[in-house]
Amino acid sequence: MADKKTATLPRAAYERELLRLQTELVKLQEWVRAEGARLVIVFEGRDAAGKGGTIKRVSEHLNPRIARTVALPKPTERERTQWYFQRYVEHLPAAGEIVLFDRSWYNRAGVERVMGFCTKEEHQLFLRQCPIFERMLVEEGILLRKYWFSVSDAEQQKRFRRRLKDPTRRWKLSAMDLESITRWEAYSRAKDEMLVHTDVSEAPWYIVESDDKRRARLNMIAHLLGSVPYKEVSPPVLELPPRPPSTGYVRPPRDLQTYVPDHAAGL
């Protein structure tokens, strides 16, 4: 029997607290907009660690014109010739914006290192430059938060199996993900080395235990809210105007337009 500390959080308690935290995230968003702040949130971790689900809960009620998610594909041939951080820089926020990186420049410290997609020299250069790069972001006034989602090998395999069986999640699983099972220790060593070099005081790493997805989401969001000195911004006072009287408009006959079939009627 699981102890209280690791037992799955009851759904009712989870949904109640999630809604409260999401309400606070909207307040955070309005503060970012009003203050012209710039917030960057980096989500990293092993495959199936729960990053994507957490990002969805963070952004669910936010304005996509203010808060956007960046999930970059593999670099193009042109991008491979650029300074490594260059293609990430163009996605950094302007004043009043929030950017959530679903994986980030830390690809070089993880999958590229383990799978041999970069040279040893490129990896070592990244470890030297990354703290400098992030210090520059912080000195520029960007609020940078970095979260590593930690999942056990047993839980990761359970999630992989569920993805194999669920047609709505099958797209989440790739040959690269399955390869990570056989390279578990290599990824562990790469992560440990990454933390040694990039867990700096100006831009520290925060570890999220994510075997229980519900706890992980609540813990990460609560920490984010507690780490940013936001204040509630009073919304503008809005009133619905009275609807003006009709001027004689007549809607065209419905048979002149094409409507989607009523699929729901057959349920």
N, C-alpha and C positions, 0 to 999 in steps of 0.2 A: 504494500500500500504506500502511495506517495506521501511524503510529509507535507505539512502545510505550506512550507516555503516553496515547494516545487509543484504543488497540485495545480491543475488547470483552473484558471480563474473562472468562476461562474459567469455564464453569458449575460445574465441580467445586470450583475454588478459591472461587468465590462462595458456593456452598452451605455449604462447610465453615466459612468465616469468618462467614457469616450466622448459622449455628447457634450459634457461639461468642458472637457479639454478642447474640443473642436470650437466651442463657443469662444474660449480664450484665444485660440489661434486666429479667429476672425478679428478679435481686438488687437492682437499682435500685428496682423496685416494692416489694419487701419492706422496703427501707430507708425509702422514702416512707411506707409504712404504719406501721412501727414508730416512726418519728420524728415522725409527724404533719405531715410536710412537704406542701407544695402545689406542684405542678409544672404549668406551662402551656407547651405546645409549639404554636407557630403555624406552619402550613404554607401558604406562599403561592408564587405563580409563575404563569406563563402557562398557558393551557389545554394539556393533554397534556404538561405538564412532568414528570410522574411523582410528583406529590404523593400521589395515592390509593394507588398501589402501595407507596410507602414507608410510609404510615400503616398499611397492612395488615401489613407485615413488622414494624413496631414493636409493634403490638398483638396479633399472632398468638398469642403464648403468655402474654399478660398476663391477669390476672383482670378481667373486665369490670365487676365491682363496684368496682374500684379505678381502672382506666384506661378512660376512655370517650372516644369520638370525637364531636365536635360539628360537624355540617354543616348549618347553618341554611338554610332556604328563603328566598325573598324576603320582606321584611317585610310584615306585614298592614297594613291601613289604620290600625289602632290604634297599631301599633308605629311607623308613620311619624310619628306626632305625639309620640313620646317623645324624650327625649335620645338622641342617636345611639348611644352606647355602652351604653344601658340594657339592651337585650335580650341583650347579650353578658355583662354582669355576672352575670346569674342563672345562667349556666353555668360560672362560675369554680369551682375546686375548693374543697372543705372540707378539713380536716386529713386527711392520709393518702390523698389522691386525686391522680390525674393526668388532665389534660384535654388532648386533642389537637384543635386547631381545624383542620378541613379548610376552609380559607378562614376569614376572621375579620373583625374590624372594618376591616381593610385593603381591604375591598370598595369603600369610599368613595374610596380613593386610586387604585383601578384601574378596574374595570369601570364603576362609577357615574360616575366622572370622564370616562372615554373615551366611554361610550355616552350621556351626557347625562341620567343618572338622578338627578343632584343638581345643584344650582346652583353657580356659581363661588364664591359666598359660603359655601355649605355645605362645599365642598371646602377652602377656605382655613381655615375654622373647624376642620375636622378636623385639618389639618396643624398648627395651633397647639395643639389640645387633646390630640392623641394622645400626644406625649411626656410631657405632664403626667399623663395617665391611666396610662401605663405606669410612670412613676416612682412613682405612688401604689401600683400593684400590687407593685412591687419593695420599696418602703418598708414595705409591709404584711407582707413576708416571703415573697411568692410568688416561686418560681423561674420566670422567664420566659425562654423560648428562642424565637427567631424565625428561620425558615429560608426563604430565597427560592430556589426551584428554577429555574435558568436553562437554557433550551433554545434551540437555534438555530432559525431559521425553516425551514431545510430539514428538520431532524429533526421539528419539529412537524407539518409537512405530511405526512411519512411516517406518523406516528402517526394523523393524521386519516384518511388513506386506509385504514389498517388497520382503524380503527373503522367506516368505511363498509362494509367488506366482511365484517366479523366480526359475526354476529348476537348474540353474547354481549357484545359491547362497544358495539354500536350505540347503546345508551341513554346512553353517555357523551358522545355528540356531539349538540350542539344548534345551532340557527340562530345563537345568540349566539356559539358557538365558531367557527363558520365566518366570522362577521363579524369576528372578531379577526384573520383573515388579512389582510383589507383595511385593518386599522387597526394594523398591526404597529408602525409608527413612533410612532403616538399612544400606544400602550401603553408603548413604550420611554421616551418623554418623561415619561409619568405615573409610571413606576417610578423614573426618575432623580430626579424632583422629590420623590417619597415618601422615597427614601433620604436625600436632603439634609436633610429635616426630622425624620425618625424614627430615623435610625441614631445613637442617642445612647449615651453610655458606660454608662448604667444598663441599657439594653435594646438592645444592638447587633443589627444584622442579620448573619446568616451566609449567604453565597452558596454554593449547591450546584450545581456543574456537572452537568447531568443528561442530556446527550446519550446517555450510557451509563447505563441505568437501574440496572444491577447496581452499578457503581461509586458512583452517587449514593446508593443505599440504604446501602451499607456506610459510605461517608464520613459521611453524615448521622448514622447511629446511633453510629458511633465517636466523632464529635465530641460528641454529646449526652452519652454516657457519660463522656467526658473532662472535660466542663464541670460536672458535678454531683459534689459531694464525698461520694458515697455509700460505704457500707461494707457488707460482707456481714453479714447478720443470721442468726444461728444459728436454724434452724427448730426448732420444738418436736419433742421425741422422741415418735414415734408408733409404736405396736405394734398389729398386728392381734389382736383378741381371739379366743379360741377360739370356734368355732361351737357353740352349745348343742345338745344332743341333740334329736331330733325329738319333738314332742308329739302326733303323729298327724295333722298337717295333710295334706289331700289336695287337689291342684290340681283345679279344675273341668274337665270334659271340654273339649277344644280346640274342638269343633264348636259350643260355646255362645258363642264369641267370633268376631269378624270380623277376619281377618288380611289384611294387604296381599298381593296376588299376588306370587309369586316371579319378578319381572321378570328378575332376574340369571340365572335358570336357562336362559333362552333365548339368552344371549350366547355 
